[in-house]
Amino acid sequence: MIIDKYNQRVEKVNSLVCVGLDSDFEKIPERFKKLENPQFEFNKWIIDQTAEFAACYKPNIAFYEVRGDQGIKELKMTTEYLGENHPDIFTICDAKRADIGNTNNGYVEEFFDWFGFDAITLHPYLGKEALKPFLDRADKGSVILCRTSNAGAGELQDLLVDGKPVWQIVAEKVRDEWNYNHNCMLVVGATYPEEMKKLRNIMGKTAFLVPGIGAQGGDVKATVEAGMSEDKRGMIINSSRGIIFSEDPSAEVRKLRDEINKYRS
């Protein structure tokens, strides 16, 4: 199972930390902007600073697409650098895809085969039909948006259908119908620990990608206590801006790793 790769990395470095490579060109240090491939060089530096304590890397593709072919090239360079130097570290592309027909086949080949990501974030709004080309790839992970970390998440996700909120229905669909290749995970925001606790009870050991720590204000203690699975894993806890734009990324990722582990134990 693809989650085994992540779990093996967790055990190797004793970490649940995912470093979000949200390398906003406007925010990267000036010394990188002078180079031929600034986003890649910045990412390479971040990876070199943080790999010792990272279980996962997750670039959001928007920060690369906005720079056109140059940005896409530098994201590809980043995945190649990770594959060559840290092949055991799990990678997720935060792209929130899911469409119909041949469109999806293109996404599958792009993200899994060309970029080489281990997993991709997907939205469930179009149903299983749109997710199936991703779900069918048993060698790759499908990270389904469930209870997201943004303040407006409840506008749709809290709507009740037959007495259940939509986020719960999504989770039960994943558990009962979509996870036939044991390659599904859920996006569950750190900013909603009560819902996370309910989702852990629903989903068993299924891994949660957890945004919302750091700049969005999610509490580490509440998050770990609500979302950790019985085997002390089950969480891919992401921090982006709080690590990559700090004065000392190595110190920040280690600090987060240690804080998480304090509550894991």
N, C-alpha and C positions, 0 to 999 in steps of 0.2 A: 504494500500500500504506500502511496506517495507520502502520507503523513509520517511514515516510519523514518523518512529522511529528516524531517524536522525533529522528531523525537530523539533521534540519534545525535543530532547536533545539540539539542537541549542537554542531553546527558554529558556530552563531551565538554561543554563550556559552562555547564550549570547555569543556564540563562534562558529566560523566556522573552528576551528583548528583541524587538524588530526595529531596525533603524530605517526610518522613512527617508528615502533619497528624493525629497521634494525640493530639488535644486533650482529654486527660483533664480533665474539669471540676474535679476536686479539686486538680489540680496547676497550673491556670492562675493567673496572678497575681491578687491580690485586686482590683486596680484594674479588671480586666475583669468580675469577678463582679457588680459594682455596676451594670453596663450592661444595657440591655434584651435584647440578644442577645450574651451573653458569649462563647460559643464562636466565633461569627462574627467578633466584634470582635478576638478574639485571633488567629484565623486571618488576618484581614485585615492585622493588624500583622505577623505572621510573614511573610506573602507580600510585603508591602512591604519588609521587612528582607532578604529572601533571593532575590527574583526575579532579581536581576542575575546570580546564579551558579547558578540552578536550571534543570535540564532537564526536571524532572517534579515533580508533587505527588501524594502518595498518602495520602488519608485512610483510616483503618480505620473502617468504618461502626459498629462496636460502641460507640465513644465517643460517637456521636450517637444511636444507637437507645436507649441506656440512659436518655436524657433524654426519651424519648417524642416527641410531635409537635413539641415545641420544638426538640429536637436535630435532627430530620429537617429542619425548616424552616431551621435555621442551616447545615446542610450544603448544602442547596439554595442558600442565599444565598452560600455560599463558592464553589460551582461557577459561579454566575452572575457573581460578582466576577472570578473567573479568566477566564471567557469574555469579559467586557467589557474587561478591562484587560490580560490576557496570553493572548490566544487562541492564540498559538504554543506555549505551554508544554503538554507532554503531561500528561494526568491519568489516574490509575488509581484505581479504587475497590477497596480491599482488603476484599472481602466473602465470598470463598470459597464461591460459590454453585455450583449444578448440581443439578438435580432432573429430574423427568420431566413430560411432557405440558404442560398449560396453565400449570403452575406456572412453568416456565422462560420461557414467553412473557411472563409478567408481569414476571419479573426482567429480561428483555431490554429491555422497554419502559421499566421503571423506571430502570435504571442508564444505558442508552445514550441514551434519548430524553427522559426527564423530567429526570434529573440532568445528562445531557449528558457523561458521562465518555467518554474515548477508549478505555478498556480496563477490564477487571475481572478479578480473580483467581478461578480456578475449580478445583475439585478433580476428579480424574479417576475417582473410585471407582465411579461409576455407568456409566462407559463412554461411548462416542461418542454413544449415544442421548440422553444427558442434555446433552452438550456441543453437539450439532448446532445448536440455535437460536442459540447464541452464535457458533459457527464460521461459520454461514451469513451473518453480518453482516460482509461483506468490508470495510466502512468502519470497523469497530471491532476492538479487540484482545482476544484471549483469552489470559490469562496462567495457564498450567496449573501447579499445584503438582507439583513433581518431586522435588527433594532439599531439603527445608525446613531452616531454620536451628536449630530447637529441639533440645534435648539428647536428647529421646526419639524423634527422627525415625526412627531405625533400627529401631524395634520392628516396623514394617511395611515401611518402604522398603528395608531391607537383606535382607528375606527373598528367598531364591533360588527362581526358577522356571526350570526347564530351564537351570540354571547361571548365570542372570543375576539381579542384584538388581532388585527391583520398580522402583526409580527409573530404571534403564536401560531397562526395558521401556516405561515411560511415555514416556520421551524418544523411543524408536524409534517408538512409536505416533504421537506428534506429528509426527515427521519423515516417516514413511512413509504415514500415513493421514489425520491430522486437519488438517494444515496446507494443505488444498487451496485456501484463499483467501489464503495467505501472510500470515495475521494472527495466528499463534500465537507466544507467547513462553513461557518457562519460569521458574518460581520456583526459584532455586538459591542456597542459603544460603552466606554468606561463611564460616561456621564449618566448612565441609567442602571445603577447597580441592582436595584430591586428587580427590574425586568431580567437582568443578566442571571440573577439567582434562580428565577423561575425557568429560564431557558436552560440552565445547567441541569435542572431536574428533568426537563423534557428530553434533553439531547444526550445524556450520559457522558461518554468520553469525547464526543465530537469536539474538534478544536474550534476555538473562537479567535478570529482576528479582532483585536481590541484597539480601535482608535480612541482618541479623546484624552489620553494622558498628556500632561505637560501644558501646552498652550491653550487647550480647550478646557482645562480645569478638572479633569477626572482624578479621583483620589485613588492612590495606589493600594492602600490597605483595603478600602471598601471593594475595589475591583477584584483583587486577588481572592479575598474571602468569598465573594459572590460567584466568581467564575472558574476557579480552579477545579479541575476534575479530581476524582478520588486517587489517581496515581500521581498527584502533584504536578500535572502538566495541563494540557488542554487549552492553553492560552498562548497567543502570539501577540504580545503587548507592544504596540507601536508608539514610538515617539519620533517626530520629524524635526520640526523647528527647534525644539528644546535641546536636541543633540547637535544637529549639523550646523546650526548658526551660533552655537555657544563658543566661548573663548577657548575651551578645551574639550573637544568632542570625546576624547578618550576618557577623561575624568567623568563626564556626564553619563556616558553609557555604562561605565562601571558603577557609578552611583545608583542609577536606575536598576541595574541588575541586582545590586546588593539590597536595595530597598524591597524589591519584589521578593527576593529570596528570604528576607526576614519574615515575611508573612506566609510564604510557602511552607516554612518549617513549623 
